[in-house]
Amino acid sequence: MRLTNSHEAWALAHPGGPKIEALAEKGKNYIPLPYVVKGMDFSFSGLTTAAEEALRKHPAEDVCFSFQETAFAMLAEVSERAMAHLNKEDLLLVGGVGANKRLQEMLREMCEERGARFHVPARKFLKDNGAMIAYTGLLSLKSGVTTPIEKSAVKPNFRPEEVEVLWRE
């Protein structure tokens, strides 16, 4: 994402999350942005576009603050709904975005209100999920589950609950 406004410009190359978090900590004014949650699905594309447009009128700190609050509220809502539907009392936050203090705070508060337990690993373990994906692939391979290249594809609408876990009893 490229953040620009009439005063300053920032290029948020990967990883942009820590840069957004740092700017958001300085933001004070919430700017309404699209909140798109439909059941268990959410979309950030409209949110990102609206945030980029908001930068033409508002300070980057306020836009980042608003972006983060909106995105994380969406994640908290869907996480709470998932916990309710699956009757779960624990939530584990992982991946690179899991290092964000505000996201941790929002999810911890949601869990406390539900009487659920919130878990987050030490910050040094909150990195890109590539290693976790690779390990899952290794478990699958060791159990004899493989996908031939010609049958593999990117599936943008693939849902986590569609994963058939054959390597666990």
C-alpha positions in Angstrom: 0.0 0.0 0.0 1.2 3.5 -0.7 0.2 6.1 1.7 0.3 9.7 0.5 -1.4 12.9 1.5 -0.7 16.5 0.6 1.9 16.9 3.3 3.9 13.6 3.3 4.3 10.3 1.6 5.1 6.8 2.9 5.6 3.7 0.9 4.5 0.8 3.0 6.5 -2.0 1.6 6.2 -5.5 3.2 5.8 -5.7 6.1 3.5 -2.7 6.2 1.7 -3.7 9.4 4.3 -2.4 11.9 4.4 0.9 10.0 0.6 1.2 10.1 0.7 0.3 13.8 3.3 3.0 14.6 1.3 5.7 12.7 -2.0 4.5 14.2 -0.6 5.0 17.7 -0.3 8.8 16.9 -3.8 9.0 15.4 -6.6 10.6 17.3 -9.5 11.1 15.0 -11.6 8.1 13.7 -12.6 8.4 10.0 -15.5 6.2 9.0 -14.3 3.5 6.7 -16.2 0.5 5.1 -17.0 -2.3 7.5 -17.7 -5.4 5.5 -18.7 -8.5 7.4 -21.2 -11.0 6.1 -21.6 -13.9 8.4 -18.1 -15.5 8.6 -16.7 -13.6 5.6 -15.0 -10.2 5.6 -13.4 -8.1 2.9 -10.6 -5.6 3.2 -10.5 -4.5 -0.5 -13.1 -1.7 0.0 -11.5 -0.7 3.3 -8.0 -0.4 1.7 -9.4 1.7 -1.2 -11.3 4.0 1.1 -8.2 4.4 3.3 -6.1 5.4 0.3 -8.8 7.9 -0.7 -9.0 9.3 2.9 -5.3 10.2 2.7 -6.1 13.0 0.3 -8.1 14.7 3.1 -6.8 13.5 6.4 -3.5 13.0 8.2 -1.9 9.5 7.7 -1.9 9.0 11.4 -5.7 9.3 11.6 -6.2 7.2 8.5 -3.9 4.4 9.9 -5.7 4.6 13.3 -9.1 4.3 11.5 -7.9 1.5 9.2 -6.6 -0.5 12.1 -9.7 0.0 14.3 -12.0 -1.0 11.5 -10.1 -4.0 10.3 -9.5 -5.3 13.8 -13.1 -4.8 14.8 -14.1 -6.9 11.8 -11.6 -9.6 12.8 -12.9 -9.6 16.4 -16.5 -9.9 15.3 -15.8 -12.9 13.0 -13.6 -14.5 15.6 -16.3 -14.1 18.3 -18.9 -15.5 15.9 -16.6 -18.5 15.0 -16.1 -19.2 18.7 -19.9 -19.1 19.4 -20.7 -21.3 16.4 -18.1 -23.9 17.3 -18.6 -23.7 21.0 -14.9 -22.8 21.7 -13.6 -21.3 24.8 -10.0 -20.5 23.6 -8.7 -18.2 20.9 -5.1 -18.4 19.6 -3.7 -15.5 17.7 -0.8 -16.3 15.3 0.9 -14.9 12.2 2.6 -11.6 11.6 -0.5 -9.4 12.3 -0.7 -11.2 15.7 2.2 -9.0 16.8 0.0 -5.9 16.7 -0.7 -4.7 20.2 -4.1 -3.2 19.4 -5.4 -6.4 17.8 -4.2 -8.3 20.8 -6.0 -5.8 23.1 -9.3 -6.1 21.1 -9.3 -9.9 21.0 -8.3 -10.2 24.6 -11.2 -7.9 25.6 -13.6 -9.9 23.4 -12.5 -13.1 25.0 -12.8 -11.7 28.6 -16.4 -10.6 27.8 -17.2 -14.1 26.6 -15.4 -15.8 29.5 -13.0 -17.3 27.1 -9.2 -17.7 27.2 -7.0 -15.7 24.8 -3.6 -17.0 23.8 -0.8 -15.3 21.9 2.8 -16.5 21.5 5.8 -14.4 22.4 6.3 -11.7 19.8 9.4 -13.4 18.4 7.2 -16.2 17.2 4.6 -14.0 15.5 5.9 -14.0 12.0 4.6 -14.8 8.6 2.6 -18.0 8.5 4.9 -19.5 5.8 6.6 -21.9 8.3 3.2 -23.1 9.6 1.9 -23.7 6.1 5.1 -25.6 5.2 4.8 -27.7 8.4 1.2 -28.5 7.6 2.4 -29.6 4.1 5.0 -31.8 5.7 2.4 -33.5 8.0 0.2 -34.0 5.0 3.0 -35.6 2.9 4.1 -37.9 5.8 0.5 -39.1 6.0 0.5 -39.9 2.3 -1.8 -37.1 1.3 -0.4 -35.3 -1.8 -1.7 -33.1 -4.6 -0.3 -33.5 -8.1 0.8 -30.2 -9.6 -1.7 -30.4 -12.4 -4.5 -30.5 -9.8 -3.1 -27.7 -7.6 -4.4 -24.2 -8.0 -5.0 -20.9 -6.2 -8.5 -21.0 -4.8 -9.4 -17.5 -3.6 -12.8 -18.6 -2.2 -11.4 -21.7 -0.4 -12.7 -21.8 3.2 -10.7 -23.1 6.2 -13.5 -25.4 7.2 -13.2 -27.2 3.8 -9.7 -28.5 4.7 -9.8 -32.3 5.2 -7.4 -33.1 7.9 -6.3 -36.7 7.3 -3.1 -36.8 9.4 -4.8 -36.6 12.8 -7.0 -39.1 14.6 
